[in-house]
């Protein structure tokens, strides 16, 4: 007997046409919210910022224009926008600086910091999770960005749900569990009513916060989150077999075909800022990636360190190793530096310099130079 094919809507879109395209996608799916209260969970991991030789592009987050289109589509409902940013980020600051807070005020939407929200307990494969009570009271719509990811290959609907977790559970997913298994188990525990992917301008390369914007001009929508993720992988030519938290599930593309809409994204095993190459094991977590970015900002703003930094990370190659690894990555061919307490054992074994901390502070990061 043939497995049921989940419908996934694929449409071309711009931010100017996003509202109309979302409405069209909902008609394809015959979708209408069953509850008056709606929870939108975008991907707002951090504040995009420009750096001279590599930073966090705007394409690292769900675009504020895309969120605005959804607020228009769901006008008349009580909409809540909720996010928990990268660990050691100030979520309220992220919501303000990305413009989402101002957008919520303009449309009368409620804004919730998931780092501070009320929670309830639910069983999952690894014991007990504490999830936002909003999931019980609202119709949950997942709004990820079309992105690649340094640790998980891609970050789409399933990975975006990690933002629902407490900071402690996020850290445990990296340090105590297999990250892919944790994401998969979370997908079993939490199922959105709808997943709407902002693929108008995606992010390729060493995401989730580094990389290059890639104009794909796509909107991908479906009720089955895993089917949506698999369709997105096919659209950007990412091998589903290489994404540990996904398996191929049958789906049926509506609107545009996958073949006609495919845009090949660059998938890389390392991230790079100038001549600084970052090697992150799955045990590394977003806290180190975030603190490394913060350190890069501090470096460019510090006259005391900028010249030494130009020598260490521009004129010569430096390889930064994050997470618990048994040996030096074969691709690490420059000056080797271990980053964060998880890499301490590697540093001790090979006599490598270590930037300590969990995660390292800006001051510790500047010690690299």
N, C-alpha and C positions, 0 to 999 in steps of 0.2 A: 504494500500500500504506500503510495507516494506521500511524503511528509508535507504538511501544510506549509505553503509559501506565505510568509508574512509580507503584506504590502508595505513598500517603502517608496515614498514620493521623492523624486529627484527633479528639481526645477532650476533653470538658470535664473539668476537674480542679481540685482545691484542693491545698494542700501536705499536708493530712491524707490525701487519697486518691491522692496522686501515685504511691506504690508500686504500688497495685492497678491504676492506669491504665496505668503503664508495662508491667506484666506483660500486661495486656490488649492493648496495642499490639504487643508482641512476638509474641503469639499470632496477631494479624491478619497479621503479616509472616512467620510461621513462622521466626522468627529465634532462633538459638542460637549463642553464640560458638564459633568453631572453635578458638580458642586458650585455654589455661588462664590466660594473663596478659592483662589488659585495661588499656588506657590510657584514662582519662577526661580530656578537655580541656575544662574549663568556661570561662566568660568571667569572669575575675577581674582586671579591668584596674586597679583601684585600690581603696582603702578608702573605702566610703561614709561621708560625713560631713555633718552638718547645718550650715548657715549661716543667719543670720537672714533673708536675702532670696534664697536660692538656693544650693544646694550639690550634693553627689553623693548622690542617694537610694539606698536599699537596692536598688531595682529596676534599678540600673545593672549588677548582677552576677548570675550564676547563683546562685540562692538556696541557702544552705547546707542548707535542708530538702529541696530538690530533689536535691542531691548525696547527702544521706543516704538518700533513697529509692532512688537508684541503687545505693548500696553494699549495701542490703538485697536488691535485686533480683539483684545479682551476687554475693551471698554464696556462698562456696565457691570463687570464683575469686581469683587473685592480682591485686588491683586497684592501679593506680598513678594518682594524681591529679597532673597536671602543668600548670603555667602559667608564662608569662613575662609579667610585668605591663608596664604602660606604661613606656616608656623613662624613665630617671631616677627610677623608683620602685624601692623595695627589695622585690623579689618575696617574699623570706622574711617581711618585715614585713607585706605584704599577706595572705599565707597565714595568718599568725598572727592578725592583727586582724579578718579576715573570719570567723574561727572554723573555717576549713577544716582548718588544721593540727590543732586539737584533735579535730575529727571524724575525721580520718585515724588519729590515735592510738587513738581509741576503737574503731574498727572494724578496726584492724590493717592499714590500707592504707598503701602507700608514697607519700611525697610528694616530688615532684621540681621543683626550680627550673629552668625551661628556659633561664634565662640562664646557667646553669653546667653544663648537661648535656653528655654526649658526643654528637658529631655525625658524620654521614657526608655525603658529597657526592652530589648528584644533578643531572642536567641539567634545565634548564627553558628556557622561551622566551627568557630574557634571560641565558643563560650557565650559571652553576653556583650552586646553593643548598646550604647546609649545614643539614641537617635533623636533628632528634633521632633518635639510634639506637633509641630506644624504638619508633619506627614500624616498625622491622624485627623487633622481638622481641615486640611486643604487638598485640592486636586493638584498633584505634583507634576510639574512640567520641567523636564531636564533640558537645559539650553547650553550645550557645550560648543566649543570652538573646534574647527577642523584643524588639528595640529599633530605634528609628530612629537615624540617624547624621547629624551635621552635614555631613560630607564626602562620604559615599557613599549617602545616602538611607536605607539600612537597614544593620544589622549583624546578620547571621544566621550560618548555617553557614559559608558561603564566607569571609566577613570574619573570623570567629572564628579561622580557621586562621592568620591573620597572627601570632597569638601563638606559633606554632611557630618563627618566624624568629628569627635573631640580631638584636641591636639594630641592627647596621650594615645588614642587609637590610631591616629595617623602615623605617629612615630613607631608604634608597635607593628604596623603593617610593613614597615621597612626593616626594622631591626630584629623583630622576634618571629615574624611570619615570612613566608614566601610572598612577595609583593603581588605577583600575578594571581596566586591562589586567594589572597585576601580580596583583591578586586572582584574576582569571580564569585566568591562567597557573598560579598556585599551586593552583587547583582541578583543573587538569589533572595537576599533578605529585603531588598528595596527595589520595587518595580514602578517606574514612573508611568503615569497615564499616557504621556506623550513625550517624545524626544524630538527636539527641533535644533538642528545643527546649523550654526553660522559658518558656512563655507564660502562666503562671498570673497573675503580675503583671509586665507588660511596662513599657517606658519609651517615652514619646512626647515629641516636641519635639526639642530640640537635643542629642541624644545624641552620643557614647556615654556621657558621664558627667554631663551636665546634662539637665534635662528633668523630666517629671512622671510618677510611677508611674501605670500604667493597668491596672486589674484586667480581664484578658481571660478568665481561667479556662480556658486552653487548654494542651494538650499536643500537640505535632506531632512525628511520628516517621517516618523512612523510611530506606531503604538508599541512595537516590539523593539526595545532598546538594543538588544544584541544584534538583531537583523539590521538595524540602522548602522551600527558600528561596522558590521561586515560589509555593508554596501559602501560605506565611506572608505574602508580599506581598499576595496576594489576600485573606487573612483580615483584614489591617489596612488594606485599600483603598489600598495603595501601588502606583503604576503601575510595572510591571516594565520598561516601555520607558524609564523615567526612571532606572533603576538600571544604570549603565554596565557593571557586572561580571556582570550576569545577562541571559539571554534566555529567552523563554518556552519551556519544555519541557513536553511532555504529561504529565499525571499523573492519577491516579484517587484521589479522596478516599475513605477507608474510615472507618467509625465514624460520625462526624457529617459533614454536608455543609458545604461552604464557606459557602453562603448562610445556613444556620442558625447558623453559628458566627461570622460576620463581626463585628468590632469596629473601627470606624473610628478610626485613630490620627491625631493631629495631626502633620503633616509641615511643618517650617519651615526656611527657608533660613538663618536666623540663630539663635544662642542668646542668652539674655539672663539677666543677674543684676541685679536691681533695674533701674536705668536705664543699665546698662552693656550695650551691644549688641555681640556678637562676630560678625565676618564672617571666615570661614575659607575660603581658597581650597584646592583639592585638593592643592596643593603644601605646604600647612601640614601639620604632623604632630602626632601625639598628644603629643609632648614639650611643644609650646607650649600645647596645651589643658590638659595636666597642670600645667605651671608656672603658668599663669594661675589655676587653682584653688588652688594652693599660695599664690600671692600674695594671693588673696581671703581665705584663712584668716589669713594674716599681717596683712592689713589690719584684719580684725575684732578681732584680738587685740592690736593696737597702739594704746594710748591716744594716742600721738603722731600717728597718721595717721587715726584714725577720723573725726574731725570734718571734716578736709579731704576725706576720701573720701566722706563723706555729701554734701558739696557737689558733688564731681566726678561721682559715680556714682549719686546718688539724686535730689538736687534739680535737677540738670541732666543732660542726656543726653550720654553719651560713647560713641563708636563705635570699637571696637578692630578693626584690620585685620591679619590674619595671612596669611602665605604670599606667594608671588610673584604679584603682580597688575599689570596694565598701567595700570589707572586706579582711581579711587575708586569703590567700589560705589555704584550709584544709591540703594540703601536706606540708606546711611550719611549721616544728616542732622544729627548732633550734632557735638560736639567730636571731631575726628579724631585718633587716636593709632595709630601703627604698632607692631606687636608682634613682636619677634624679628628676627634678622638677615636672614631671607628677605624681609622687608618694607623693608629698608634703602633699596633703590633707589626705591621709591615715596615714602618719607619724604624722600629727597634731592630728588626731582623736584618735589614739591609743598611742600617746606619744612615738613613735618609733624614733630611730636615723635616720637621713636623710643625704645622700651624695648628696649635691645640684649640680645643673648645668643642662644645656640643650645643650650637655650632660655634665656630670661631668668631670672635668679635672683630670689628673693624680694625682695632689696634693690632690684634694678632695677625690679621690678614696683611697689614702693612709691613709686618716683620718679614714677609716674603722678599721684600725689595731691599 
